[in-house]
Amino acid sequence: MKLWHAVVSALLLFIPPLATAADEGNAAARELARKTAAFVGRGEAVSVSWANVSSLGTSELLQARGAFETALREAGSRTSDVAPLTEARVTLSENRTHYLLVEEIRRGEERQVWISAWKRSDGVITSSGGAALEKKLVWEQDDPMLDVAFPSGAMLVLSPNHVTLYARQNGGPWATSAAVALLSSRPWPRDLRGHLRVNGATFQAYLPGMACNGAVEPSLAMECKASDEPWVLESGSRSMLLGYFSQARNFFEGRVITQSGARKTVAPFYSAASADEQGQTLWLLALVDGRTQIFDAALDPAASIAQWGSDIAGTDAHCGRGSQVLATRPGDGSVTDAVQAFSIVNRSAVPLTPPLDFPGPVTALWPSGGSSVVAIVHNLATGKYEAYVVTVSCGG
């Protein structure tokens, strides 16, 4: 199923004329089950995996799955995980007007893709004014990569063992300009994370138990020290949060300082983003337990979001309602990943764009100024680490 996520991304934009719109999710699931049974044959088994990239919750997905499995049995087939000859993947998704169940089924070289849909009743749309996500590959390397930033027209790449400055001449490719080693007094933790923050020609580099200050002009220079200082977490240009990063783990321990100087303790989290809602600032934290918690301006819990991954980032884009937050999808063991743009409306996440697919897990997602973020991806097919600039485009 190597082409699965590319297929889904394309199908999110339309409903083919031959796809039957079911009245509701269970009917849509039963419709797919009948097609599945006809494909595999009576008495035969099929292995079925499920994914949810829609704004619907886990309960709706479980209902659809139950209806699918019941209808499959009624049609004389069954599901099985014991090395069946036929494999299927069903994804619950959505476009502007419909919820979609998209099934890709495969047996040997034979492959089919079916869609069953039903109308949305919540009035929520997945895009506004032609909003879209655009990605641009800016760098790739064999060594692990933690973050990329762009001070004064140059490019900084943060790796576990060094910070490298790249420059380009006359619009040509990036070429190494200088590098500075990172020397830690203790071994790095597993799943190392790091962050670059730039201000003109100066920059800061944050790593577990280490803080660095540097400049790229007149030449690359950097000074690092052992430190338990909090990391500066920005979300577009709107707001700032200081968070203390665990020196021995790969997440923020929960102690934070707001822009007003208030100190709070929240649950441990992987990443943070802020959003505007009717002139008020909300903070969103991707918690270690898998939930994304929405906090009000005083960092008091206000709501929660399911079905997001551990990496989120805010932007300055204002497409339709509110500002946009980008989020990865929950880890499902897949060799690919995706980033999707959301608006926060009534303290709920409203999908603004279809998911944007990447050729491997997104290991970091950091704001990059304006309406862009940097996504670091580990391409498992090539083994390389890739840096992308992802931009929210509001369209006309």
C-alpha positions in Angstrom: 0.0 0.0 0.0 2.8 2.4 -0.8 0.6 4.8 -2.7 -2.2 4.8 -0.2 -1.7 8.3 1.3 -1.2 9.9 -2.1 -4.4 8.3 -3.2 -6.3 9.7 -0.2 -4.9 13.2 -0.6 -6.1 13.3 -4.2 -9.5 11.9 -3.4 -10.1 14.4 -0.6 -10.7 17.1 -3.1 -13.7 15.6 -4.9 -16.3 12.8 -4.8 -16.2 10.8 -8.1 -19.5 10.8 -9.9 -19.8 7.0 -9.5 -19.4 7.1 -5.7 -22.7 6.6 -3.9 -23.6 9.1 -1.2 -25.0 7.1 1.8 -27.4 8.7 4.2 -25.1 8.2 7.2 -21.8 6.6 8.2 -23.1 3.2 9.0 -24.8 2.9 5.7 -21.6 4.0 4.0 -19.7 1.4 5.9 -22.1 -1.4 4.9 -21.9 -0.3 1.3 -18.1 -0.8 1.4 -18.5 -4.1 3.2 -20.7 -5.5 0.4 -18.1 -4.4 -2.2 -15.4 -6.0 -0.1 -17.2 -9.3 0.2 -17.8 -9.4 -3.6 -14.1 -8.8 -4.1 -12.7 -11.4 -1.7 -15.3 -14.1 -2.3 -17.7 -15.9 -0.1 -16.0 -17.7 2.8 -12.7 -15.8 2.3 -11.0 -13.5 4.8 -9.6 -10.0 4.5 -7.3 -8.1 6.8 -8.7 -4.6 7.4 -6.9 -1.6 9.0 -8.6 1.7 9.9 -7.5 5.3 10.1 -9.3 8.6 10.9 -8.1 11.8 9.3 -11.5 13.6 9.7 -12.9 15.9 12.4 -15.1 13.1 13.6 -14.2 11.4 16.8 -13.2 7.8 17.7 -16.7 6.8 18.5 -17.9 7.5 14.9 -15.0 5.5 13.6 -15.8 2.6 15.8 -19.5 2.7 14.8 -18.5 2.6 11.1 -16.1 -0.2 11.8 -18.7 -2.2 13.6 -21.2 -1.7 10.8 -18.6 -2.8 8.2 -17.7 -6.0 10.0 -21.3 -7.0 10.6 -22.2 -6.4 7.0 -19.1 -8.3 5.9 -20.2 -11.4 7.9 -23.7 -11.1 6.6 -22.3 -11.2 3.1 -20.4 -14.4 3.8 -16.9 -13.0 4.3 -14.9 -12.2 7.5 -12.0 -10.2 8.8 -8.8 -12.0 9.9 -5.3 -11.0 10.9 -3.8 -14.4 10.2 -1.9 -13.8 7.0 -4.9 -13.4 4.7 -4.3 -13.0 0.9 -6.3 -9.8 0.8 -5.5 -6.6 2.6 -7.7 -3.5 2.9 -7.3 0.0 4.4 -10.3 2.1 5.2 -9.8 5.8 6.0 -12.5 8.1 7.4 -12.0 11.5 5.9 -13.9 14.5 4.7 -14.1 17.3 2.1 -16.1 20.5 2.0 -19.6 18.9 1.9 -19.3 15.2 2.7 -17.7 12.7 5.1 -15.9 10.0 3.2 -15.0 6.4 3.8 -12.2 5.6 1.4 -11.2 1.9 1.0 -8.2 0.6 -0.9 -8.2 -3.2 -1.2 -5.4 -5.3 -2.6 -4.8 -8.9 -3.5 -1.6 -9.7 -5.2 -1.3 -7.2 -8.1 -5.1 -6.6 -8.2 -6.1 -3.4 -6.5 -9.4 -1.4 -6.2 -10.3 1.9 -4.5 -13.8 2.7 -3.5 -15.5 5.7 -1.8 -18.7 5.9 0.0 -19.9 9.2 1.3 -22.6 11.0 3.3 -23.5 14.7 3.6 -22.1 16.7 6.5 -24.7 18.1 8.9 -22.4 20.3 11.0 -21.8 23.0 8.4 -18.0 22.7 8.9 -15.9 23.1 5.8 -12.3 21.8 5.3 -11.1 24.8 3.3 -12.0 28.5 3.1 -11.3 30.7 0.1 -9.1 28.1 -1.6 -6.8 27.6 1.4 -4.1 25.1 0.9 -0.8 23.8 2.3 2.3 24.1 0.2 5.6 22.3 0.9 9.1 22.9 -0.3 12.1 20.6 0.3 14.9 22.9 1.4 17.6 20.5 2.7 18.4 16.8 3.1 21.2 14.9 4.7 22.2 11.5 6.0 22.8 12.6 9.6 19.9 13.3 12.0 18.5 16.8 11.7 16.7 18.6 14.6 15.7 22.0 13.1 16.4 24.5 10.3 16.3 28.3 10.4 17.0 31.1 8.0 19.0 34.1 9.5 19.9 37.0 7.2 19.3 35.0 4.0 21.5 32.1 5.1 20.4 28.7 6.4 21.3 27.1 9.7 21.0 23.4 10.3 20.9 22.0 13.8 22.2 18.4 14.1 23.0 16.5 17.3 26.7 17.2 17.0 27.0 20.5 15.2 25.4 23.6 13.9 26.1 24.2 10.2 25.8 27.5 8.3 24.9 27.3 4.6 25.0 30.1 2.0 24.1 30.4 -1.7 25.6 32.6 -4.4 23.6 34.0 -7.3 20.6 31.8 -6.5 22.6 28.6 -6.7 22.3 25.6 -4.3 23.1 25.8 -0.6 26.8 25.3 0.1 28.5 24.8 3.4 29.9 28.1 4.8 31.0 27.1 8.3 30.2 24.7 11.1 30.5 24.7 14.9 30.6 21.5 17.0 28.2 20.9 19.8 29.9 19.4 22.9 27.7 18.1 25.6 28.9 17.0 29.0 26.4 14.2 29.1 25.0 11.7 26.6 22.0 13.0 24.6 18.7 11.4 25.5 17.0 9.1 23.2 14.9 10.7 20.5 16.9 13.9 20.8 15.0 17.2 20.1 16.4 20.7 19.5 15.2 24.1 18.4 16.7 27.1 16.6 15.4 30.6 17.2 16.7 33.5 15.0 16.6 37.2 15.2 18.2 38.9 12.2 21.8 37.7 12.2 21.8 36.2 15.7 20.3 32.9 16.9 19.7 30.7 19.9 20.0 26.9 19.9 18.1 24.9 22.5 18.9 21.3 23.4 18.2 19.2 26.5 20.4 20.7 29.3 22.2 23.1 26.9 21.6 26.6 25.6 23.6 28.3 22.9 23.9 31.9 21.6 25.4 32.7 18.3 25.7 34.9 15.2 26.2 34.4 11.5 27.8 37.8 10.8 30.6 38.6 10.1 31.2 34.8 10.4 29.6 31.9 12.3 30.3 32.0 16.0 28.5 30.3 18.9 28.9 29.9 22.6 27.1 27.1 24.5 26.7 26.3 28.2 25.1 23.8 30.4 21.7 25.3 31.3 18.3 24.5 32.6 16.8 27.7 31.1 13.4 27.4 29.6 13.0 27.2 25.8 11.3 30.1 24.0 8.2 28.7 22.3 6.7 31.1 19.7 3.6 30.7 17.6 3.7 32.9 14.6 4.4 36.5 15.8 1.4 36.7 18.2 2.5 35.2 21.5 5.3 33.5 23.3 5.6 30.9 26.0 8.6 29.7 28.0 8.7 26.0 28.6 11.2 23.9 30.7 12.5 20.9 28.7 13.3 17.7 30.4 17.1 17.1 30.3 16.7 13.3 30.2 13.6 12.9 28.0 12.2 14.3 24.7 9.3 16.5 26.1 8.6 19.6 28.1 8.2 18.7 31.7 5.2 21.0 32.4 6.6 24.1 34.0 5.8 27.1 31.8 5.9 30.9 32.0 3.4 33.0 30.1 4.2 36.2 28.2 2.8 38.2 31.2 5.3 36.5 33.5 2.8 34.2 35.2 4.2 30.8 36.2 2.1 27.7 35.7 2.4 24.0 35.9 0.6 21.9 33.3 0.8 18.3 32.2 4.0 17.3 30.3 3.8 18.1 26.6 5.7 17.6 23.3 4.8 20.9 21.5 2.8 24.1 21.7 0.9 26.5 19.5 -1.3 29.5 20.0 -4.4 30.6 18.1 -6.7 33.6 18.0 -10.3 33.2 18.7 -12.5 36.3 18.5 -9.6 38.4 19.7 -8.5 36.1 22.5 -5.4 34.1 22.6 -5.6 30.4 23.2 -2.7 28.0 23.8 -2.7 24.4 22.5 -0.4 21.9 24.0 0.2 18.4 22.5 0.3 16.4 25.8 2.4 13.3 26.3 -0.7 11.2 27.0 -1.9 11.7 23.4 -4.4 14.5 23.9 -4.1 18.1 22.7 -5.3 20.4 25.4 -6.7 23.9 24.7 -5.9 26.5 27.4 -7.3 30.0 27.8 -5.0 33.0 28.0 -4.4 32.3 31.7 -3.4 28.7 30.8 -6.4 27.2 32.4 -7.9 24.1 30.6 -10.7 25.0 28.3 -11.2 22.1 25.9 -9.4 19.2 24.3 -8.8 17.9 20.8 -8.4 14.2 19.7 -6.9 12.7 16.7 -3.8 15.0 16.5 -0.2 13.9 16.6 2.5 15.1 19.0 3.8 17.9 16.8 1.8 21.1 16.4 2.8 24.7 15.3 1.1 28.0 15.0 1.2 30.5 12.1 0.3 34.0 11.4 -2.1 33.0 8.6 -5.7 34.0 8.9 -7.7 32.0 6.4 -11.4 32.2 7.0 -12.1 32.0 10.7 -9.3 32.6 13.1 -5.6 31.8 12.8 -4.2 28.5 11.7 -2.6 25.7 13.6 -0.7 22.9 11.8 -0.7 19.4 13.3 0.7 16.0 12.4 -1.6 13.0 12.5 -1.5 10.4 15.3 1.2 7.8 14.9 -0.3 4.6 13.5 2.9 2.7 12.6 2.8 3.9 9.0 6.0 4.7 7.2 4.5 8.0 6.1 3.1 11.0 7.9 1.0 14.1 7.1 0.4 17.7 8.3 -3.0 19.4 8.2 -4.1 23.0 8.8 -6.9 23.7 11.3 -8.7 26.8 12.5 -9.8 26.9 16.1 -13.5 27.8 16.2 -15.6 27.7 19.4 -12.6 25.9 21.0 -12.8 23.1 18.5 -10.5 22.2 15.6 -12.0 22.8 12.2 -10.0 21.2 9.3 -9.0 23.9 6.8 -7.0 21.8 4.3 -6.7 18.2 3.3 -3.7 16.4 4.9 -0.3 17.1 3.2 1.6 13.9 3.0 5.3 13.4 3.7 7.6 10.4 2.8 8.3 9.5 6.4 7.5 10.4 10.1 7.5 14.1 10.9 10.1 14.3 13.8 9.8 18.1 14.4 7.4 20.9 13.5 8.6 24.5 14.4 7.3 27.9 13.4 9.4 29.6 10.7 7.9 33.1 10.6 4.7 34.4 9.0 2.5 31.7 7.6 5.2 29.1 7.4 6.6 26.3 9.6 9.6 24.0 9.2 8.9 20.2 9.1 11.8 17.8 9.7 11.0 14.4 8.2 12.9 11.1 8.4 12.4 9.5 4.9 12.5 5.8 5.8 12.7 4.8 2.1 16.0 6.7 1.5 17.2 6.9 5.2 17.8 10.6 4.8 16.5 13.4 7.0 14.7 16.1 5.1 13.7 19.7 6.0 10.6 21.2 4.4 9.1 24.7 4.6 5.3 24.3 4.8 3.3 27.4 4.1 -0.4 28.1 4.6 -1.8 29.8 1.5 -5.2 31.4 1.9 -6.0 31.8 -1.8 -8.5 34.2 -3.2 
